[in-house]
Amino acid sequence: MSPVDTEESLADLVSNLSEAFSLFSMEAVKLGVLLKSSGESFSHEGYDKLVKQCLAEVLAFEEYLNRKEEIFAYLKLESRKP
């Protein structure tokens, strides 16, 4: 792989990581808003919304972690090349 290809591949990975983190950040904000607006009592519908938003946040965070691991694996692979 040429240095230009390497830089483009790494740039794509970093871009994917940034997008995943942005999504996670947005989901975390949504969860915070739901928690703040819920007060002390939960309706069944409110609880369902909260659970769905928690799941969305967790999935977004997992996506971020996966993208981060891709970068680490890529850098490890590149560092082994002569």
Secondary structure, DSSP 8 states (H G I E B T S, - for coil): --HHHHHHHHHHHHHHHHHHHHHHHHHHHHHHHHHHHHTT---HHHHHHHHHHHHHHHHHHHHHHHHHHHHHHHHHHHHH--
